[in-house]
């Protein structure tokens, strides 16, 4: 027997995407807290936070050969169905990255292609440019030769080494007063994703996160300080999300950690 959820507003039936079939209301409990892991140790945690009605963050995590792929997206709060935009972008980005890496293209090319595909998928959700779901986007790849990040918006990637100083791999697409200057959506036009590669000196982790985390822990050293000793990345992601919740949890929070085990000299 298949159990069905009931809408909190009209008592209708909730669809698999967390919206009511009858009135379209997004359900508060849908995706309120999710955790992902891979057999290679990568892990992600996303949480609704303490002040938001729904979780408009989304994440995806997969592996292809020696590559581990992560994508994190943050729905733009002023746009309709922002949680749907984030989910579609994360799923499309991860699937495109996996397919492109499997076909043998360079990680930089795969990241550019994936961001464009994700943007087109989000744009297709819009009924018009005046009712356009939107989200930010950051994707990361870790493999034996280094780490790569590609982004649109203000979701971030950080390199957190086991030893030595960490660093932000992304630069926020923001303008005056930290206003978002780039995002995925029909009202954003064709995206101009940015890509950065880095070859670490030693092992560490690639962190992908939304502003629900980095506004509380804005630099690499403070983020790494919250990771538990021992290398369990699921516990690490839980710890980061827990810090944001303990600090007020004003926004949705997502932290995704991907290990980079083999260290080689930097570019």
C-alpha positions in Angstrom: 0.0 0.0 0.0 1.3 3.4 -1.0 0.8 6.2 1.6 0.0 9.7 0.3 0.7 13.0 2.1 -2.0 15.6 2.8 -1.7 19.2 1.9 -1.4 21.5 4.9 -3.5 24.2 3.3 -6.4 22.5 1.4 -6.1 18.8 2.5 -5.4 17.7 -1.1 -2.9 15.2 -2.2 0.8 16.1 -2.2 2.8 15.3 -5.4 6.3 13.7 -5.4 7.9 17.2 -5.9 6.4 18.4 -2.6 3.6 20.5 -4.0 -0.1 19.9 -3.6 -1.8 18.5 -6.8 -4.9 20.6 -6.0 -3.8 24.1 -4.9 0.0 24.0 -5.7 1.1 24.8 -2.2 4.7 23.8 -1.3 4.6 21.7 1.8 6.8 22.9 4.7 8.1 19.4 5.7 9.1 18.4 2.2 12.9 18.1 2.0 13.1 19.9 5.4 16.3 17.9 6.2 18.2 15.6 3.8 21.5 13.8 3.9 23.5 12.3 1.0 26.6 10.1 1.0 28.7 8.1 -1.4 30.8 5.0 -0.9 33.9 7.1 -1.3 33.2 9.2 1.7 31.6 12.4 0.2 28.6 13.7 2.1 26.1 16.5 2.1 23.4 17.8 4.5 20.7 20.3 3.7 18.3 21.8 6.2 15.3 24.1 6.1 16.7 26.2 8.9 14.6 27.9 11.7 13.0 30.8 9.9 12.0 29.6 6.4 8.7 27.8 5.5 10.3 25.5 3.0 13.8 24.4 2.0 14.6 26.0 -1.3 18.2 24.7 -1.2 19.0 21.5 -3.2 22.1 19.3 -3.7 23.2 16.4 -5.8 26.2 14.0 -5.3 27.5 11.3 -7.6 30.7 9.6 -8.8 32.1 8.7 -12.2 35.2 6.6 -12.2 37.8 8.5 -10.1 35.8 11.7 -10.2 33.4 12.8 -7.4 30.8 15.4 -8.4 28.8 17.7 -6.2 26.2 20.4 -7.0 24.5 22.8 -4.6 21.8 25.3 -5.5 19.9 28.0 -3.6 16.4 29.1 -4.7 16.1 32.8 -5.1 13.6 33.7 -2.4 11.7 36.4 -4.4 11.0 34.1 -7.3 8.1 31.7 -7.6 8.8 27.9 -7.1 12.4 28.7 -6.2 12.7 25.3 -4.5 11.8 23.6 -7.8 14.4 25.7 -9.7 17.1 24.6 -7.2 16.2 20.9 -7.4 16.0 20.9 -11.2 19.3 22.8 -11.5 21.1 20.4 -9.1 19.9 17.3 -10.8 20.6 18.6 -14.3 24.0 19.9 -13.4 25.1 16.6 -11.8 23.7 14.5 -14.6 25.5 16.6 -17.3 28.7 16.6 -15.4 28.7 12.8 -15.1 27.9 12.4 -18.8 30.5 14.8 -20.0 33.3 13.5 -17.7 32.4 9.9 -18.8 32.8 11.0 -22.4 36.3 12.2 -21.7 36.0 16.0 -21.8 38.1 18.2 -19.5 36.6 19.1 -16.1 36.6 22.8 -17.0 34.5 22.1 -20.1 32.2 19.8 -18.3 31.5 22.5 -15.6 30.7 25.1 -18.3 28.4 22.8 -20.2 26.6 21.6 -17.0 25.9 25.2 -15.8 24.4 26.1 -19.2 22.3 23.0 -19.3 21.1 23.6 -15.7 20.2 27.2 -16.7 18.2 26.1 -19.6 16.3 23.6 -17.5 15.4 26.2 -14.9 14.4 28.7 -17.6 12.0 26.0 -19.0 10.1 26.1 -15.7 8.9 29.7 -16.3 5.5 30.6 -17.6 7.0 34.0 -18.5 10.0 36.2 -17.7 7.8 37.9 -15.1 7.0 34.6 -13.4 10.4 32.9 -13.6 11.7 30.4 -11.0 15.4 31.1 -10.2 18.3 29.8 -8.2 22.1 30.2 -7.7 24.4 27.4 -8.6 27.8 26.0 -7.7 29.3 22.7 -8.8 32.5 20.9 -7.8 34.6 18.1 -9.1 37.4 16.3 -7.1 39.7 13.8 -8.6 43.3 12.5 -8.5 44.6 15.6 -10.3 42.9 18.3 -8.2 39.6 20.1 -7.6 37.5 22.2 -9.9 34.5 24.6 -9.2 32.0 26.3 -11.5 29.4 28.8 -10.3 26.7 31.3 -11.1 25.5 33.5 -8.2 26.6 33.5 -4.5 26.7 29.9 -3.6 30.3 29.1 -2.8 33.1 26.5 -3.1 36.0 26.3 -0.6 39.2 24.3 -0.5 39.8 23.1 3.1 43.1 21.3 3.4 44.0 18.9 6.2 47.1 21.1 6.8 47.8 24.7 5.9 45.5 27.6 5.0 42.3 27.0 3.1 40.8 29.3 0.4 37.6 30.3 -1.3 37.5 29.0 -4.9 34.6 31.1 -6.0 33.8 34.9 -6.1 30.2 36.0 -5.5 28.3 37.4 -8.4 27.0 40.4 -6.5 26.7 44.1 -7.0 26.0 47.1 -4.8 24.8 46.3 -1.3 25.5 42.6 -2.0 22.6 42.4 -4.4 22.7 39.2 -6.5 24.0 40.0 -10.0 23.8 36.6 -11.7 21.5 33.5 -11.3 19.8 30.8 -13.3 16.3 31.6 -14.6 14.4 32.8 -17.6 14.7 36.4 -16.4 18.5 36.1 -16.2 19.3 35.5 -19.8 22.1 33.3 -21.0 24.4 32.4 -18.1 28.1 33.3 -17.9 29.4 30.6 -15.5 32.9 31.0 -14.0 35.3 28.1 -13.5 38.4 27.7 -11.3 40.8 24.8 -10.9 43.2 24.1 -8.1 45.8 21.4 -7.5 46.4 21.1 -3.8 49.7 20.3 -2.1 48.1 17.7 0.1 44.7 16.0 1.0 41.7 17.9 2.1 38.0 18.4 1.2 36.1 20.5 -1.3 33.2 22.3 0.4 30.1 23.5 -1.6 27.6 25.6 0.4 24.8 28.1 0.3 24.7 31.5 2.0 22.8 30.0 4.8 26.1 28.6 6.0 28.8 31.0 4.8 27.1 34.1 6.3 27.8 32.5 9.7 31.2 31.1 8.7 32.5 33.3 5.9 36.1 32.2 5.6 37.9 28.9 5.0 39.7 28.8 8.4 36.4 29.2 10.4 34.7 26.5 8.3 37.5 24.1 8.8 37.5 24.7 12.5 34.0 23.3 12.7 35.0 20.0 11.0 35.5 17.1 13.5 38.8 15.4 13.7 38.8 11.9 12.0 37.7 12.6 8.5 34.0 11.5 8.7 32.5 13.9 6.2 28.9 13.2 7.0 29.6 14.2 10.6 31.5 17.2 9.2 28.5 18.3 7.1 26.2 17.8 10.1 28.5 19.9 12.2 28.6 22.8 9.8 24.8 22.8 9.4 24.4 22.5 13.1 26.6 25.6 13.7 24.4 27.6 11.4 21.3 26.4 13.2 22.8 27.2 16.6 23.7 30.6 15.3 20.1 31.4 14.4 19.3 29.4 11.2 17.8 32.4 9.4 18.1 30.8 6.0 18.1 27.4 4.4 21.5 25.7 5.0 23.4 23.3 2.8 26.9 21.9 3.2 28.4 19.3 0.8 31.9 17.9 1.4 33.9 16.0 -1.2 37.3 14.4 -0.3 40.4 14.9 -2.4 42.8 12.3 -1.2 45.8 12.5 -3.4 47.8 15.8 -3.1 50.1 17.2 -5.9 51.8 20.5 -6.4 49.6 23.6 -7.0 49.2 25.2 -10.5 
